[in-house]
Amino acid sequence: MRLMIMFDLPVETSQQRRDYRQFRKALINEGFIMVQYSVYVRVCVNKKSAMFMEHRVQRFLPSNGLVQSLVLTEKQYNDMHFLVGSPVKDVRNSSDRTVIL
């Protein structure tokens, strides 16, 4: 499973830019990697862990803007088509490292 977080946050004031940086940093600290600007993905073991992670993200949401989440299966994520560009071969973006205890 993959949890995708997509966001569009205002960055007009210094406080809004600070909120943006803190939100982005918190996503990275939770293990998300950037797919595109304002689109981050994290590998999750199952739907329950994806929902748990979504609740963790809710704890550090900024007060303004738009933040959306989407849970994808491995098949759905792997069926993504690259119309321009190519996928990044980042080992952190692979479920091969997932260990189920």
LOVO-967403 format. One record per atom (N, C-alpha, C): residue number from 1; residue in one letter; chain; atom name; x, y, z. Coordinates in pm, 1 decimal. Each point is the difference from the previous one (the first is absolute). Example, Ala and Ser with C-alpha at 12.3 -4.5 7.8 and 13.67 -1.06 7.14 Angstrom:
% LOVO-967403
<1, 'A', 'A', 'N', <1319.0, -569.0, 780.0>>
<1, 'A', 'A', 'CA', <-89.0, 119.0, 0.0>>
<1, 'A', 'A', 'C', <90.0, 120.0, 0.0>>
<2, 'S', 'A', 'N', <-35.0, 105.0, -72.0>>
<2, 'S', 'A', 'CA', <82.0, 119.0, 6.0>>
<2, 'S', 'A', 'C', <-77.0, 109.0, 73.0>>
***
This chain:
% LOVO-967403
<1, 'M', 'A', 'N', <84.7, -117.1, 0.0>>
<1, 'M', 'A', 'CA', <-84.7, 117.1, 0.0>>
<1, 'M', 'A', 'C', <89.4, 123.6, 0.0>>
<2, 'R', 'A', 'N', <-52.7, 103.6, -57.4>>
<2, 'R', 'A', 'CA', <67.2, 130.2, 0.1>>
<2, 'R', 'A', 'C', <-97.9, 104.5, 49.5>>
<3, 'L', 'A', 'N', <48.4, 89.6, 82.9>>
<3, 'L', 'A', 'CA', <-78.1, 115.3, 41.8>>
<3, 'L', 'A', 'C', <57.7, 121.2, -70.6>>
<4, 'M', 'A', 'N', <-82.7, 65.0, -79.6>>
<4, 'M', 'A', 'CA', <42.5, 117.8, -74.2>>
<4, 'M', 'A', 'C', <-63.3, 123.4, 64.6>>
<5, 'I', 'A', 'N', <82.5, 99.5, 26.8>>
<5, 'I', 'A', 'CA', <-45.9, 127.3, 53.4>>
<5, 'I', 'A', 'C', <25.9, 106.5, -105.3>>
<6, 'M', 'A', 'N', <-106.0, 70.4, -37.5>>
<6, 'M', 'A', 'CA', <9.1, 107.5, -99.6>>
<6, 'M', 'A', 'C', <-45.9, 127.6, 68.0>>
<7, 'F', 'A', 'N', <72.5, 108.0, -21.0>>
<7, 'F', 'A', 'CA', <-37.5, 123.2, 68.2>>
<7, 'F', 'A', 'C', <27.0, 122.5, -84.8>>
<8, 'D', 'A', 'N', <-78.7, 102.3, 28.3>>
<8, 'D', 'A', 'CA', <15.4, 131.5, -61.2>>
<8, 'D', 'A', 'C', <-14.6, 100.3, 113.2>>
<9, 'L', 'A', 'N', <112.1, 53.3, 44.3>>
<9, 'L', 'A', 'CA', <-0.4, 88.9, 115.3>>
<9, 'L', 'A', 'C', <36.2, 142.0, -42.6>>
<10, 'P', 'A', 'N', <-63.8, 98.6, 60.6>>
<10, 'P', 'A', 'CA', <34.3, 139.2, -32.1>>
<10, 'P', 'A', 'C', <139.5, 33.5, 52.4>>
<11, 'V', 'A', 'N', <74.2, 81.0, -74.4>>
<11, 'V', 'A', 'CA', <135.5, 40.3, 40.9>>
<11, 'V', 'A', 'C', <19.7, 150.0, -23.6>>
<12, 'E', 'A', 'N', <-102.4, 76.2, 27.8>>
<12, 'E', 'A', 'CA', <6.3, 144.6, -24.4>>
<12, 'E', 'A', 'C', <64.5, 76.7, 114.9>>
<13, 'T', 'A', 'N', <-23.0, -43.0, 122.8>>
<13, 'T', 'A', 'CA', <57.7, 68.7, 115.6>>
<13, 'T', 'A', 'C', <113.2, -84.1, 58.7>>
<14, 'S', 'A', 'N', <79.2, 62.6, 86.5>>
<14, 'S', 'A', 'CA', <109.9, -74.4, 61.9>>
<14, 'S', 'A', 'C', <-52.8, -112.6, 88.8>>
<15, 'Q', 'A', 'N', <-113.0, 20.4, 66.6>>
<15, 'Q', 'A', 'CA', <-60.2, -105.1, 83.5>>
<15, 'Q', 'A', 'C', <-45.4, -116.8, -86.4>>
<16, 'Q', 'A', 'N', <-60.7, 27.1, -115.0>>
<16, 'Q', 'A', 'CA', <-44.9, -106.4, -90.9>>
<16, 'Q', 'A', 'C', <118.8, -77.9, -54.6>>
<17, 'R', 'A', 'N', <108.8, 68.8, -33.0>>
<17, 'R', 'A', 'CA', <120.5, -69.9, -48.4>>
<17, 'R', 'A', 'C', <58.6, -87.3, 110.7>>
<18, 'R', 'A', 'N', <-3.9, 48.8, 122.9>>
<18, 'R', 'A', 'CA', <48.5, -77.7, 114.3>>
<18, 'R', 'A', 'C', <-85.8, -124.4, 19.7>>
<19, 'D', 'A', 'N', <-132.9, 15.8, -7.8>>
<19, 'D', 'A', 'CA', <-91.5, -114.0, 13.3>>
<19, 'D', 'A', 'C', <26.6, -103.5, -109.1>>
<20, 'Y', 'A', 'N', <24.8, 46.5, -123.2>>
<20, 'Y', 'A', 'CA', <30.3, -89.4, -112.5>>
<20, 'Y', 'A', 'C', <127.0, -80.0, 29.8>>
<21, 'R', 'A', 'N', <105.3, 69.2, 41.4>>
<21, 'R', 'A', 'CA', <127.1, -68.7, 28.3>>
<21, 'R', 'A', 'C', <-14.9, -101.6, 112.2>>
<22, 'Q', 'A', 'N', <-73.2, 37.5, 104.7>>
<22, 'Q', 'A', 'CA', <-18.6, -92.4, 112.5>>
<22, 'Q', 'A', 'C', <-81.0, -122.3, -41.3>>
<23, 'F', 'A', 'N', <-103.8, 19.3, -81.4>>
<23, 'F', 'A', 'CA', <-82.0, -112.6, -45.5>>
<23, 'F', 'A', 'C', <82.8, -94.3, -87.1>>
<24, 'R', 'A', 'N', <74.0, 56.7, -94.6>>
<24, 'R', 'A', 'CA', <83.9, -80.6, -89.5>>
<24, 'R', 'A', 'C', <105.5, -77.6, 80.1>>
<25, 'K', 'A', 'N', <62.7, 66.7, 95.2>>
<25, 'K', 'A', 'CA', <101.5, -65.6, 82.1>>
<25, 'K', 'A', 'C', <-60.7, -112.4, 83.5>>
<26, 'A', 'A', 'N', <-119.9, 22.2, 53.5>>
<26, 'A', 'A', 'CA', <-67.0, -103.5, 79.0>>
<26, 'A', 'A', 'C', <-33.4, -121.3, -86.3>>
<27, 'L', 'A', 'N', <-42.9, 21.8, -124.2>>
<27, 'L', 'A', 'CA', <-26.9, -112.7, -91.3>>
<27, 'L', 'A', 'C', <127.3, -81.4, -22.5>>
<28, 'I', 'A', 'N', <109.5, 68.5, -26.7>>
<28, 'I', 'A', 'CA', <127.8, -68.5, -23.8>>
<28, 'I', 'A', 'C', <42.5, -76.8, 124.3>>
<29, 'N', 'A', 'N', <-18.1, 58.6, 117.5>>
<29, 'N', 'A', 'CA', <35.4, -69.1, 124.8>>
<29, 'N', 'A', 'C', <-85.7, -123.8, 24.1>>
<30, 'E', 'A', 'N', <-120.4, -3.3, -56.0>>
<30, 'E', 'A', 'CA', <-88.3, -116.8, 12.7>>
<30, 'E', 'A', 'C', <30.0, -106.3, -105.6>>
<31, 'G', 'A', 'N', <98.3, 24.2, -86.0>>
<31, 'G', 'A', 'CA', <39.7, -100.3, -98.0>>
<31, 'G', 'A', 'C', <-56.6, 20.5, -139.0>>
<32, 'F', 'A', 'N', <-63.9, 113.2, -25.8>>
<32, 'F', 'A', 'CA', <-53.5, 28.1, -133.0>>
<32, 'F', 'A', 'C', <112.7, 46.5, -90.8>>
<33, 'I', 'A', 'N', <-11.6, -33.4, -127.3>>
<33, 'I', 'A', 'CA', <94.8, 50.8, -98.8>>
<33, 'I', 'A', 'C', <-75.8, 79.4, -105.0>>
<34, 'M', 'A', 'N', <68.4, 98.2, -56.5>>
<34, 'M', 'A', 'CA', <-63.3, 87.1, -98.1>>
<34, 'M', 'A', 'C', <-7.2, -69.1, -135.4>>
<35, 'V', 'A', 'N', <-120.9, -4.6, -57.4>>
<35, 'V', 'A', 'CA', <-20.9, -52.0, -134.6>>
<35, 'V', 'A', 'C', <3.0, 117.5, -98.4>>
<36, 'Q', 'A', 'N', <-67.3, 106.9, 36.8>>
<36, 'Q', 'A', 'CA', <-0.5, 127.0, -71.7>>
<36, 'Q', 'A', 'C', <-10.1, 107.9, 105.2>>
<37, 'Y', 'A', 'N', <16.6, 124.1, -40.0>>
<37, 'Y', 'A', 'CA', <-21.3, 108.1, 96.3>>
<37, 'Y', 'A', 'C', <-140.3, -12.6, 56.4>>
<38, 'S', 'A', 'N', <-11.1, 1.0, 128.6>>
<38, 'S', 'A', 'CA', <-126.9, -7.6, 72.8>>
<38, 'S', 'A', 'C', <-71.6, -133.7, -13.9>>
<39, 'V', 'A', 'N', <70.9, -104.2, -41.0>>
<39, 'V', 'A', 'CA', <-55.3, -135.7, -3.7>>
<39, 'V', 'A', 'C', <103.4, -92.5, 65.1>>
<40, 'Y', 'A', 'N', <-39.3, -60.5, 111.4>>
<40, 'Y', 'A', 'CA', <89.9, -86.2, 76.4>>
<40, 'Y', 'A', 'C', <-64.6, -136.7, 19.2>>
<41, 'V', 'A', 'N', <83.4, -104.5, 2.9>>
<41, 'V', 'A', 'CA', <-47.9, -138.0, 10.3>>
<41, 'V', 'A', 'C', <78.4, -73.6, 107.2>>
<42, 'R', 'A', 'N', <-70.1, -90.3, 67.1>>
<42, 'R', 'A', 'CA', <65.1, -85.6, 99.4>>
<42, 'R', 'A', 'C', <-50.6, -142.3, -17.7>>
<43, 'V', 'A', 'N', <90.9, -95.4, 8.2>>
<43, 'V', 'A', 'CA', <-35.7, -141.6, -5.8>>
<43, 'V', 'A', 'C', <-57.1, -40.1, 135.5>>
<44, 'C', 'A', 'N', <-113.9, -69.6, -2.0>>
<44, 'C', 'A', 'CA', <-64.0, -50.7, 122.1>>
<44, 'C', 'A', 'C', <-22.4, -150.5, -16.2>>
<45, 'V', 'A', 'N', <2.5, -71.7, 109.7>>
<45, 'V', 'A', 'CA', <-12.6, -145.5, -3.7>>
<45, 'V', 'A', 'C', <-138.8, -43.2, -46.4>>
<46, 'N', 'A', 'N', <-102.8, 66.5, 52.0>>
<46, 'N', 'A', 'CA', <-137.7, -37.4, -33.3>>
<46, 'N', 'A', 'C', <-89.7, 123.2, 15.1>>
<47, 'K', 'A', 'N', <-127.7, -18.9, -25.2>>
<47, 'K', 'A', 'CA', <-93.5, 112.5, 5.6>>
<47, 'K', 'A', 'C', <-8.8, 57.8, 141.7>>
<48, 'K', 'A', 'N', <5.5, -86.3, 99.9>>
<48, 'K', 'A', 'CA', <-7.5, 47.1, 138.1>>
<48, 'K', 'A', 'C', <117.8, 91.9, 33.2>>
<49, 'S', 'A', 'N', <120.3, -38.4, -41.4>>
<49, 'S', 'A', 'CA', <115.7, 85.6, 27.1>>
<49, 'S', 'A', 'C', <-6.3, 128.9, -81.7>>
<50, 'A', 'A', 'N', <-59.2, -5.3, -119.4>>
<50, 'A', 'A', 'CA', <-17.4, 121.5, -80.4>>
<50, 'A', 'A', 'C', <-96.0, 95.9, 69.5>>
<51, 'M', 'A', 'N', <-108.2, -54.0, 56.6>>
<51, 'M', 'A', 'CA', <-95.8, 84.5, 71.1>>
<51, 'M', 'A', 'C', <63.0, 56.9, 127.9>>
<52, 'F', 'A', 'N', <82.3, -80.3, 66.8>>
<52, 'F', 'A', 'CA', <71.1, 48.0, 118.4>>
<52, 'F', 'A', 'C', <91.6, 116.7, -37.4>>
<53, 'M', 'A', 'N', <72.4, -14.6, -111.2>>
<53, 'M', 'A', 'CA', <90.4, 105.8, -44.0>>
<53, 'M', 'A', 'C', <-78.2, 124.7, -39.3>>
<54, 'E', 'A', 'N', <-115.3, -18.2, -61.1>>
<54, 'E', 'A', 'CA', <-83.8, 114.1, -36.5>>
<54, 'E', 'A', 'C', <-40.5, 78.4, 125.9>>
<55, 'H', 'A', 'N', <-32.7, -71.5, 107.5>>
<55, 'H', 'A', 'CA', <-34.5, 67.0, 126.1>>
<55, 'H', 'A', 'C', <120.2, 72.2, 59.7>>
<56, 'R', 'A', 'N', <119.3, -55.5, -18.0>>
<56, 'R', 'A', 'CA', <121.6, 68.9, 47.0>>
<56, 'R', 'A', 'C', <20.7, 129.4, -77.4>>
<57, 'V', 'A', 'N', <-25.8, -3.3, -130.4>>
<57, 'V', 'A', 'CA', <15.0, 121.1, -82.3>>
<57, 'V', 'A', 'C', <-100.7, 105.2, 44.8>>
<58, 'Q', 'A', 'N', <-118.9, -42.1, 38.1>>
<58, 'Q', 'A', 'CA', <-102.3, 94.6, 45.5>>
<58, 'Q', 'A', 'C', <45.4, 78.6, 122.5>>
<59, 'R', 'A', 'N', <91.3, -54.3, 76.5>>
<59, 'R', 'A', 'CA', <47.8, 68.8, 120.6>>
<59, 'R', 'A', 'C', <85.2, 122.2, -31.7>>
<60, 'F', 'A', 'N', <63.4, 4.5, -117.2>>
<60, 'F', 'A', 'CA', <86.1, 114.8, -31.6>>
<60, 'F', 'A', 'C', <-44.5, 75.8, -125.1>>
<61, 'L', 'A', 'N', <-129.4, -4.8, -29.3>>
<61, 'L', 'A', 'CA', <-53.0, 74.2, -115.0>>
<61, 'L', 'A', 'C', <12.3, 150.9, 21.4>>
<62, 'P', 'A', 'N', <28.0, 74.6, -106.5>>
<62, 'P', 'A', 'CA', <-1.0, 145.9, 11.7>>
<62, 'P', 'A', 'C', <-143.5, 50.3, 12.9>>
<63, 'S', 'A', 'N', <-14.8, 122.8, 45.0>>
<63, 'S', 'A', 'CA', <-134.6, 53.0, 23.2>>
<63, 'S', 'A', 'C', <-69.4, 44.3, -128.6>>
<64, 'N', 'A', 'N', <75.4, 31.0, -105.1>>
<64, 'N', 'A', 'CA', <-57.5, 45.1, -127.3>>
<64, 'N', 'A', 'C', <43.0, -91.1, -113.3>>
<65, 'G', 'A', 'N', <-69.4, 12.8, -113.0>>
<65, 'G', 'A', 'CA', <38.6, -74.4, -118.7>>
<65, 'G', 'A', 'C', <-84.5, -123.5, -22.2>>
<66, 'L', 'A', 'N', <46.5, -83.9, -88.8>>
<66, 'L', 'A', 'CA', <-69.0, -123.0, -37.8>>
<66, 'L', 'A', 'C', <97.9, -116.6, 12.7>>
<67, 'V', 'A', 'N', <-38.5, -101.4, 77.4>>
<67, 'V', 'A', 'CA', <80.9, -121.5, 15.6>>
<67, 'V', 'A', 'C', <-92.3, -117.9, -23.6>>
<68, 'Q', 'A', 'N', <39.4, -88.8, -91.5>>
<68, 'Q', 'A', 'CA', <-80.2, -117.4, -32.9>>
<68, 'Q', 'A', 'C', <84.9, -125.3, 15.7>>
<69, 'S', 'A', 'N', <-65.6, -111.7, 31.7>>
<69, 'S', 'A', 'CA', <70.8, -128.0, 8.9>>
<69, 'S', 'A', 'C', <-68.6, -100.9, -90.7>>
<70, 'L', 'A', 'N', <78.6, -96.5, -43.8>>
<70, 'L', 'A', 'CA', <-49.9, -105.8, -87.4>>
<70, 'L', 'A', 'C', <76.4, -127.1, 31.9>>
<71, 'V', 'A', 'N', <-72.6, -107.9, 25.3>>
<71, 'V', 'A', 'CA', <62.6, -129.7, 25.1>>
<71, 'V', 'A', 'C', <-4.3, -80.0, -129.2>>
<72, 'L', 'A', 'N', <116.3, -49.0, -41.2>>
<72, 'L', 'A', 'CA', <12.9, -76.2, -123.5>>
<72, 'L', 'A', 'C', <57.7, -137.5, 29.2>>
<73, 'T', 'A', 'N', <-43.5, -98.7, -75.6>>
<73, 'T', 'A', 'CA', <63.1, -131.2, 8.0>>
<73, 'T', 'A', 'C', <130.1, 4.9, -78.7>>
<74, 'E', 'A', 'N', <84.4, -100.1, 19.5>>
<74, 'E', 'A', 'CA', <124.5, -6.9, -77.1>>
<74, 'E', 'A', 'C', <-28.6, -6.2, -149.8>>
<75, 'K', 'A', 'N', <-102.9, -75.9, -38.7>>
<75, 'K', 'A', 'CA', <-34.3, -12.2, -141.7>>
<75, 'K', 'A', 'C', <-42.4, 135.0, -56.5>>
<76, 'Q', 'A', 'N', <-85.0, 71.6, 72.6>>
<76, 'Q', 'A', 'CA', <-43.5, 131.6, -47.2>>
<76, 'Q', 'A', 'C', <119.3, 94.6, -13.5>>
<77, 'Y', 'A', 'N', <88.4, -1.9, 98.0>>
<77, 'Y', 'A', 'CA', <116.3, 88.3, -4.8>>
<77, 'Y', 'A', 'C', <92.2, -37.9, -115.6>>
<78, 'N', 'A', 'N', <20.2, -129.5, -21.1>>
<78, 'N', 'A', 'CA', <88.1, -45.3, -107.5>>
<78, 'N', 'A', 'C', <-60.6, 19.8, -137.8>>
<79, 'D', 'A', 'N', <-132.5, 17.0, -7.2>>
<79, 'D', 'A', 'CA', <-65.0, 26.4, -128.7>>
<79, 'D', 'A', 'C', <8.0, 147.3, -40.4>>
<80, 'M', 'A', 'N', <69.1, 81.2, 78.6>>
<80, 'M', 'A', 'CA', <16.5, 140.6, -32.6>>
<80, 'M', 'A', 'C', <78.8, 12.5, -130.2>>
<81, 'H', 'A', 'N', <-45.4, 86.5, -88.6>>
<81, 'H', 'A', 'CA', <66.7, 22.4, -127.8>>
<81, 'H', 'A', 'C', <79.1, 129.5, 5.2>>
<82, 'F', 'A', 'N', <120.3, -3.2, -50.0>>
<82, 'F', 'A', 'CA', <83.2, 119.3, -8.4>>
<82, 'F', 'A', 'C', <-10.4, 53.4, -142.1>>
<83, 'L', 'A', 'N', <-72.8, 107.6, -17.0>>
<83, 'L', 'A', 'CA', <-21.2, 57.6, -132.9>>
<83, 'L', 'A', 'C', <120.7, 80.7, -45.3>>
<84, 'V', 'A', 'N', <65.0, 66.1, 92.9>>
<84, 'V', 'A', 'CA', <125.8, 70.0, -25.9>>
<84, 'V', 'A', 'C', <89.0, -27.8, 119.6>>
<85, 'G', 'A', 'N', <125.1, -29.4, -24.0>>
<85, 'G', 'A', 'CA', <90.9, -30.6, 109.8>>
<85, 'G', 'A', 'C', <1.1, -148.7, 29.9>>
<86, 'S', 'A', 'N', <70.7, -35.3, 104.7>>
<86, 'S', 'A', 'CA', <12.1, -140.8, 36.1>>
<86, 'S', 'A', 'C', <-2.9, -13.6, 151.8>>
<87, 'P', 'A', 'N', <-33.8, -118.6, 49.3>>
<87, 'P', 'A', 'CA', <-6.5, -19.3, 145.5>>
<87, 'P', 'A', 'C', <138.0, 7.9, 63.7>>
<88, 'V', 'A', 'N', <2.8, 43.6, 123.1>>
<88, 'V', 'A', 'CA', <123.7, 4.2, 77.3>>
<88, 'V', 'A', 'C', <18.6, -136.2, 63.9>>
<89, 'K', 'A', 'N', <113.5, -59.1, -19.8>>
<89, 'K', 'A', 'CA', <28.4, -132.9, 54.7>>
<89, 'K', 'A', 'C', <55.2, 12.6, 141.5>>
<90, 'D', 'A', 'N', <-81.3, 52.3, 90.4>>
<90, 'D', 'A', 'CA', <38.5, 20.9, 138.8>>
<90, 'D', 'A', 'C', <-41.6, -122.8, 79.7>>
<91, 'V', 'A', 'N', <93.8, -60.8, 70.4>>
<91, 'V', 'A', 'CA', <-29.0, -122.1, 74.9>>
<91, 'V', 'A', 'C', <-104.1, 25.8, 108.8>>
<92, 'R', 'A', 'N', <-9.5, 123.5, 48.9>>
<92, 'R', 'A', 'CA', <-99.6, 31.9, 102.2>>
<92, 'R', 'A', 'C', <-140.8, -2.8, -57.8>>
<93, 'N', 'A', 'N', <-12.2, 7.0, -131.2>>
<93, 'N', 'A', 'CA', <-131.3, 1.4, -66.6>>
<93, 'N', 'A', 'C', <-42.8, -140.8, -40.9>>
<94, 'S', 'A', 'N', <63.7, -99.9, 55.4>>
<94, 'S', 'A', 'CA', <-26.8, -138.9, -34.8>>
<94, 'S', 'A', 'C', <-56.2, -75.4, 119.3>>
<95, 'S', 'A', 'N', <-96.2, -86.5, -24.3>>
<95, 'S', 'A', 'CA', <-54.0, -81.1, 108.8>>
<95, 'S', 'A', 'C', <91.0, -119.2, 30.3>>
<96, 'D', 'A', 'N', <107.5, -17.1, -77.2>>
<96, 'D', 'A', 'CA', <92.6, -111.7, 23.5>>
<96, 'D', 'A', 'C', <66.2, 8.9, 137.0>>
<97, 'R', 'A', 'N', <10.5, 120.7, 55.7>>
<97, 'R', 'A', 'CA', <62.7, 18.9, 129.6>>
<97, 'R', 'A', 'C', <-95.9, -22.9, 114.6>>
<98, 'T', 'A', 'N', <-128.8, -18.1, -27.3>>
<98, 'T', 'A', 'CA', <-100.5, -16.5, 104.6>>
<98, 'T', 'A', 'C', <16.7, -134.0, 68.6>>
<99, 'V', 'A', 'N', <11.3, 2.4, 132.3>>
<99, 'V', 'A', 'CA', <15.6, -120.7, 79.2>>
<99, 'V', 'A', 'C', <-124.1, -12.4, 88.7>>
<100, 'I', 'A', 'N', <-67.8, -112.7, -10.6>>
<100, 'I', 'A', 'CA', <-119.8, -23.6, 80.5>>
<100, 'I', 'A', 'C', <38.9, -88.0, 118.5>>
<101, 'L', 'A', 'N', <-22.1, 51.1, 120.0>>
<101, 'L', 'A', 'CA', <35.7, -74.6, 121.4>>
<101, 'L', 'A', 'C', <-120.3, -67.4, 59.0>>
***
